[in-house]
């Protein structure tokens, strides 16, 4: 079922916003490229509120001593213990097979942001 959240012009690129869908806390992210993502708004570590965290470029590495920030990939960092979650997948970049938060499909239609749950 799709739920209308807010107008697409209400969230600037690089910003995050909390929303409630059927009593579930969701964090909506507008990536720097203008696209939208949505994750469960609770860190899987100890329940920190992800919408109070930081949205930042993901650190990537081509090998030992070779680190840079990704131009395309972004992470949402929990404010409690700094666990990071890839906003595209909800998975931890450090432990993608074990640590994640649920992600939800987001669409934009007629100037509105919609989430499917």
MDTraj code that builds the backbone (N, CA, C; nanometers):
import mdtraj as md
import numpy as np

residues = "UNK UNK UNK UNK UNK UNK UNK UNK UNK UNK UNK UNK UNK UNK UNK UNK UNK UNK UNK UNK UNK UNK UNK UNK UNK UNK UNK UNK UNK UNK UNK UNK UNK UNK UNK UNK UNK UNK UNK UNK UNK UNK UNK UNK UNK UNK UNK UNK UNK UNK UNK UNK UNK UNK UNK UNK UNK UNK UNK UNK UNK UNK UNK UNK UNK UNK UNK UNK UNK UNK UNK UNK UNK UNK UNK UNK UNK UNK UNK UNK UNK UNK UNK UNK UNK UNK UNK UNK UNK UNK UNK UNK UNK UNK UNK UNK UNK UNK UNK UNK UNK UNK UNK UNK UNK UNK UNK UNK UNK UNK UNK UNK UNK UNK UNK UNK UNK".split()
xyz = np.array([
    [0.0836, -0.1176, 0.0000],
    [0.0000, 0.0000, 0.0000],
    [0.0887, 0.1248, 0.0000],
    [0.0548, 0.2209, -0.0843],
    [0.1306, 0.3456, -0.0916],
    [0.0721, 0.4486, 0.0030],
    [0.1635, 0.5276, 0.0626],
    [0.1254, 0.6337, 0.1541],
    [0.1887, 0.7642, 0.1074],
    [0.1084, 0.8696, 0.0975],
    [0.1609, 1.0010, 0.0623],
    [0.2253, 1.0626, 0.1852],
    [0.3483, 1.1131, 0.1694],
    [0.4206, 1.1692, 0.2826],
    [0.4134, 1.3212, 0.2876],
    [0.4650, 1.3877, 0.1827],
    [0.4716, 1.5337, 0.1808],
    [0.5055, 1.5776, 0.0397],
    [0.5042, 1.7076, 0.0175],
    [0.5399, 1.7610, -0.1135],
    [0.6875, 1.7410, -0.1424],
    [0.7191, 1.7126, -0.2671],
    [0.8589, 1.6866, -0.3032],
    [0.9483, 1.8078, -0.2839],
    [0.8903, 1.9276, -0.2794],
    [0.9696, 2.0490, -0.2591],
    [0.9919, 2.0802, -0.1108],
    [0.9400, 1.9970, -0.0210],
    [0.9532, 2.0216, 0.1227],
    [1.0823, 1.9666, 0.1826],
    [1.1596, 1.8935, 0.1039],
    [1.2851, 1.8367, 0.1531],
    [1.3954, 1.8697, 0.0534],
    [1.4960, 1.9401, 0.1000],
    [1.6075, 1.9805, 0.0141],
    [1.7086, 1.8667, 0.0008],
    [1.7840, 1.8620, -0.1095],
    [1.8904, 1.7620, -0.1209],
    [1.9872, 1.7719, -0.0027],
    [2.0204, 1.6555, 0.0539],
    [2.1094, 1.6490, 0.1688],
    [2.0369, 1.6498, 0.3024],
    [1.9037, 1.6635, 0.3002],
    [1.8257, 1.6675, 0.4241],
    [1.7578, 1.5344, 0.4541],
    [1.7186, 1.5191, 0.5796],
    [1.6431, 1.4016, 0.6246],
    [1.5186, 1.4506, 0.6979],
    [1.4174, 1.3644, 0.7024],
    [1.2924, 1.4013, 0.7690],
    [1.2257, 1.2763, 0.8229],
    [1.1720, 1.2868, 0.9426],
    [1.1004, 1.1752, 1.0037],
    [0.9554, 1.1743, 0.9563],
    [0.9009, 1.0549, 0.9411],
    [0.7603, 1.0380, 0.9061],
    [0.7066, 0.9167, 0.9828],
    [0.5761, 0.9115, 0.9991],
    [0.5098, 0.7984, 1.0637],
    [0.4161, 0.7336, 0.9627],
    [0.4287, 0.6018, 0.9466],
    [0.3411, 0.5256, 0.8591],
    [0.2855, 0.4093, 0.9404],
    [0.1563, 0.4071, 0.9613],
    [0.0921, 0.3004, 1.0380],
    [0.1605, 0.2770, 1.1725],
    [0.2024, 0.3865, 1.2378],
    [0.2664, 0.3758, 1.3685],
    [0.4127, 0.3367, 1.3647],
    [0.4706, 0.3275, 1.2455],
    [0.6121, 0.2914, 1.2303],
    [0.6906, 0.4163, 1.1940],
    [0.7993, 0.4404, 1.2659],
    [0.8842, 0.5563, 1.2398],
    [0.9735, 0.5291, 1.1191],
    [0.9685, 0.6201, 1.0223],
    [1.0447, 0.6113, 0.8982],
    [1.1302, 0.7374, 0.8877],
    [1.2510, 0.7237, 0.8328],
    [1.3313, 0.8408, 0.8004],
    [1.3387, 0.8489, 0.6477],
    [1.3029, 0.9654, 0.5943],
    [1.3094, 0.9895, 0.4510],
    [1.4324, 1.0752, 0.4249],
    [1.5110, 1.0329, 0.3294],
    [1.6371, 1.0981, 0.2946],
    [1.6264, 1.1504, 0.1521],
    [1.6691, 1.2731, 0.1321],
    [1.6839, 1.3224, -0.0050],
    [1.8330, 1.3320, -0.0317],
    [1.8783, 1.2421, -0.1182],
    [2.0209, 1.2381, -0.1495],
    [2.0629, 1.3652, -0.2222],
    [2.1910, 1.3880, -0.2267],
    [2.2437, 1.5082, -0.2901],
    [2.2127, 1.5142, -0.4391],
    [2.1866, 1.3964, -0.5003],
    [2.1497, 1.3952, -0.6422],
    [2.0007, 1.4249, -0.6624],
    [1.9265, 1.4459, -0.5519],
    [1.7848, 1.4794, -0.5602],
    [1.6904, 1.3619, -0.5444],
    [1.7424, 1.2388, -0.5464],
    [1.6569, 1.1215, -0.5313],
    [1.6207, 1.0998, -0.3840],
    [1.5151, 1.0252, -0.3625],
    [1.4650, 0.9993, -0.2273],
    [1.4869, 0.8546, -0.1881],
    [1.5109, 0.8329, -0.0586],
    [1.5212, 0.6990, -0.0009],
    [1.4472, 0.7011, 0.1324],
    [1.4055, 0.5827, 0.1786],
    [1.3376, 0.5731, 0.3083],
    [1.3870, 0.4491, 0.3824],
    [1.4134, 0.4669, 0.5115],
    [1.4608, 0.3600, 0.5989],
    [1.3790, 0.3608, 0.7277],
    [1.3807, 0.2487, 0.7956],
    [1.3240, 0.2452, 0.9304],
    [1.4034, 0.3429, 1.0154],
    [1.3375, 0.4189, 1.0999],
    [1.4027, 0.5268, 1.1743],
    [1.4585, 0.4795, 1.3085],
    [1.5028, 0.3563, 1.3165],
    [1.5615, 0.3026, 1.4392],
    [1.6871, 0.2243, 1.4032],
    [1.7978, 0.2619, 1.4641],
    [1.9237, 0.1910, 1.4431],
    [1.9082, 0.0483, 1.4939],
    [1.9596, -0.0467, 1.4196],
    [1.9491, -0.1874, 1.4592],
    [2.0433, -0.2228, 1.5738],
    [2.1325, -0.1328, 1.6106],
    [2.2255, -0.1588, 1.7208],
    [2.1562, -0.1405, 1.8555],
    [2.1157, -0.0174, 1.8869],
    [2.0486, 0.0074, 2.0142],
    [1.9320, 0.1046, 2.0013],
    [1.8719, 0.1097, 1.8834],
    [1.7490, 0.1848, 1.8651],
    [1.7618, 0.3346, 1.8523],
    [1.8806, 0.3848, 1.8223],
    [1.8967, 0.5291, 1.8031],
    [1.8065, 0.5796, 1.6915],
    [1.7663, 0.7047, 1.7003],
    [1.6775, 0.7655, 1.6014],
    [1.7629, 0.8173, 1.4861],
    [1.7567, 0.7473, 1.3727],
    [1.8447, 0.7784, 1.2599],
    [1.8195, 0.9168, 1.2015],
    [1.6962, 0.9668, 1.2096],
    [1.6680, 1.0994, 1.1539],
    [1.7396, 1.2104, 1.2311],
    [1.7939, 1.1785, 1.3463],
    [1.8738, 1.2759, 1.4228],
    [2.0230, 1.2614, 1.3935],
    [2.0561, 1.1692, 1.3046],
    [2.1955, 1.1458, 1.2682],
    [2.2390, 1.2322, 1.1513],
    [2.3529, 1.1977, 1.0942],
    [2.4123, 1.2756, 0.9854],
    [2.4068, 1.1984, 0.8548],
    [2.3720, 1.2672, 0.7484],
    [2.3787, 1.2127, 0.6142],
    [2.5111, 1.2580, 0.5542],
    [2.5933, 1.1613, 0.5127],
    [2.7267, 1.1940, 0.4630],
    [2.7639, 1.1055, 0.3448],
    [2.8589, 1.1497, 0.2624],
    [2.9095, 1.0621, 0.1565],
    [2.9740, 0.9384, 0.2181],
    [2.9603, 0.8262, 0.1503],
    [3.0206, 0.7019, 0.1986],
    [3.1709, 0.7016, 0.1712],
    [3.2481, 0.6591, 0.2687],
    [3.3928, 0.6421, 0.2511],
    [3.4149, 0.5111, 0.1765],
    [3.4896, 0.5150, 0.0680],
    [3.5201, 0.3957, -0.0112],
    [3.6713, 0.3785, -0.0196],
    [3.7125, 0.2556, -0.0480],
    [3.8552, 0.2268, -0.0533],
    [3.8866, 0.1367, -0.1711],
    [3.9951, 0.1694, -0.2378],
    [4.0450, 0.0849, -0.3450],
    [4.1563, -0.0067, -0.2973],
    [4.1905, 0.0018, -0.1701],
    [4.2969, -0.0782, -0.1117],
    [4.3544, -0.0077, 0.0095],
    [4.4508, -0.0709, 0.0713],
    [4.5125, -0.0163, 0.1920],
    [4.5698, 0.1219, 0.1638],
    [4.5328, 0.2183, 0.2458],
    [4.5838, 0.3544, 0.2319],
    [4.5164, 0.4367, 0.1244],
    [4.4194, 0.3801, 0.0528],
    [4.3504, 0.4493, -0.0560],
    [4.2046, 0.4704, -0.0152],
    [4.1726, 0.5886, 0.0378],
    [4.0386, 0.6186, 0.0855],
    [3.9887, 0.7468, 0.0216],
    [3.8607, 0.7464, -0.0120],
    [3.7994, 0.8676, -0.0671],
    [3.6495, 0.8630, -0.0395],
    [3.5845, 0.9772, -0.0588],
    [3.4402, 0.9832, -0.0419],
    [3.3727, 0.9573, -0.1757],
    [3.2695, 0.8758, -0.1735],
    [3.1942, 0.8433, -0.2939],
    [3.1106, 0.9628, -0.3366],
    [3.1021, 0.9861, -0.4661],
    [3.0181, 1.0931, -0.5184],
    [2.8722, 1.0491, -0.5294],
    [2.8471, 0.9166, -0.5337],
    [2.7119, 0.8645, -0.5535],
    [2.6500, 0.8020, -0.4288],
    [2.7297, 0.7376, -0.3477],
    [2.6764, 0.6620, -0.2341],
    [2.6817, 0.7447, -0.1065],
    [2.5743, 0.7333, -0.0255],
    [2.5662, 0.8084, 0.0988],
    [2.5249, 0.7177, 0.2132],
    [2.5663, 0.7546, 0.3322],
    [2.5307, 0.6807, 0.4526],
    [2.4595, 0.7727, 0.5499],
    [2.3735, 0.7112, 0.6303],
    [2.3099, 0.7801, 0.7414],
    [2.3741, 0.7252, 0.8672],
    [2.4326, 0.8148, 0.9464],
    [2.5080, 0.7751, 1.0655],
    [2.4221, 0.7961, 1.1901],
    [2.4090, 0.6903, 1.2701],
    [2.3307, 0.6955, 1.3936],
    [2.3963, 0.7935, 1.4920],
    [2.3149, 0.8765, 1.5592],
    [2.3726, 0.9739, 1.6524],
    [2.4247, 0.9128, 1.7825],
    [2.3849, 0.7906, 1.8155],
    [2.4277, 0.7319, 1.9430],
    [2.5690, 0.6748, 1.9385],
    [2.5938, 0.5819, 1.8471],
    [2.7228, 0.5127, 1.8444],
    [2.7884, 0.5153, 1.7066],
    [2.7343, 0.5985, 1.6182],
    [2.7933, 0.6234, 1.4853],
    [2.7908, 0.5026, 1.3919],
    [2.6980, 0.4101, 1.4122],
    [2.6805, 0.3025, 1.3146],
    [2.6289, 0.3664, 1.1868],
    [2.6763, 0.3173, 1.0721],
    [2.6386, 0.3749, 0.9435],
    [2.5528, 0.2783, 0.8631],
    [2.4596, 0.3359, 0.7849],
    [2.3712, 0.2576, 0.6997],
    [2.3664, 0.3199, 0.5612],
    [2.3906, 0.2386, 0.4599],
    [2.3823, 0.2817, 0.3209],
    [2.2368, 0.3185, 0.2932],
    [2.2097, 0.4420, 0.2523],
    [2.0710, 0.4841, 0.2339],
    [2.0047, 0.4159, 0.1149],
    [2.0832, 0.3604, 0.0223],
    [2.0258, 0.2898, -0.0923],
    [1.9764, 0.1499, -0.0551],
    [2.0398, 0.0875, 0.0424],
    [2.0078, -0.0523, 0.0750],
    [1.9640, -0.0748, 0.2192],
    [1.9989, 0.0160, 0.3094],
    [1.9732, -0.0036, 0.4518],
    [2.0784, -0.0891, 0.5189],
    [2.1765, -0.1346, 0.4449],
    [2.2805, -0.2230, 0.4985],
    [2.4009, -0.1443, 0.5495],
    [2.4660, -0.2012, 0.6496],
    [2.5887, -0.1426, 0.7023],
    [2.7011, -0.1642, 0.6013],
    [2.7768, -0.0603, 0.5660],
    [2.8911, -0.0812, 0.4765],
    [2.9971, -0.1722, 0.5385],
    [3.0084, -0.1723, 0.6716],
    [3.1092, -0.2545, 0.7393],
    [3.0689, -0.4018, 0.7464],
    [2.9411, -0.4284, 0.7694],
    [2.8914, -0.5661, 0.7860],
    [2.7607, -0.5836, 0.7106],
    [2.7629, -0.5764, 0.5773],
    [2.6390, -0.5755, 0.4993],
    [2.5535, -0.7014, 0.5109],
    [2.6142, -0.8142, 0.5418],
    [2.5370, -0.9383, 0.5521],
    [2.4727, -0.9560, 0.6893],
    [2.5183, -0.8800, 0.7890],
    [2.4700, -0.9003, 0.9254],
    [2.3940, -0.7813, 0.9837],
    [2.4273, -0.6603, 0.9419],
    [2.3707, -0.5414, 1.0057],
    [2.2956, -0.4593, 0.9012],
    [2.1673, -0.4321, 0.9314],
    [2.0876, -0.3520, 0.8388],
    [1.9664, -0.2948, 0.9102],
    [1.9032, -0.1991, 0.8449],
    [1.7712, -0.1508, 0.8828],
    [1.6832, -0.1662, 0.7583],
    [1.5572, -0.1786, 0.7796],
    [1.4659, -0.2002, 0.6675],
    [1.4605, -0.0767, 0.5784],
    [1.4577, -0.1002, 0.4483],
    [1.4407, 0.0096, 0.3527],
    [1.3043, -0.0050, 0.2856],
    [1.2519, 0.1058, 0.2380],
    [1.1199, 0.1093, 0.1766],
    [1.1276, 0.1774, 0.0407],
    [1.0517, 0.1284, -0.0579],
    [1.0489, 0.1939, -0.1891],
    [0.9846, 0.3322, -0.1795],
    [1.0450, 0.4285, -0.2487],
    [0.9954, 0.5660, -0.2521],
    [0.9743, 0.6059, -0.3975],
    [0.8637, 0.6737, -0.4236],
    [0.8386, 0.7287, -0.5565],
    [0.7962, 0.8747, -0.5411],
    [0.8141, 0.9497, -0.6488],
    [0.7677, 1.0879, -0.6547],
    [0.6730, 1.0967, -0.7730],
    [0.5502, 1.1437, -0.7452],
    [0.4499, 1.1584, -0.8505],
    [0.3648, 1.2810, -0.8205],
    [0.3387, 1.3592, -0.9233],
    [0.2548, 1.4786, -0.9109],
    [0.3012, 1.5710, -0.7986],
    [0.4333, 1.5832, -0.7810],
    [0.4886, 1.6727, -0.6820],
    [0.4775, 1.6239, -0.5383],
    [0.4461, 1.4958, -0.5201],
    [0.4326, 1.4366, -0.3860],
    [0.5288, 1.3197, -0.3702],
    [0.5781, 1.3007, -0.2471],
    [0.6642, 1.1877, -0.2149],
    [0.5753, 1.0769, -0.1561],
    [0.5889, 0.9560, -0.2110],
    [0.5104, 0.8414, -0.1693],
    [0.6025, 0.7304, -0.1214],
    [0.5584, 0.6570, -0.0209],
    [0.6334, 0.5419, 0.0275],
    [0.5431, 0.4199, 0.0192],
    [0.6023, 0.3072, -0.0163],
    [0.5250, 0.1825, -0.0231],
    [0.5594, 0.0969, 0.0984],
    [0.4572, 0.0539, 0.1669],
    [0.4745, -0.0313, 0.2839],
    [0.3758, -0.1439, 0.2777],
])
top = md.Topology()
chain = top.add_chain()
for i, resn in enumerate(residues, 1):
    res = top.add_residue(resn, chain, resSeq=i)
    for name in ("N", "CA", "C"):
        top.add_atom(name, md.element.get_by_symbol(name[0]), res)
traj = md.Trajectory(xyz[None], top)
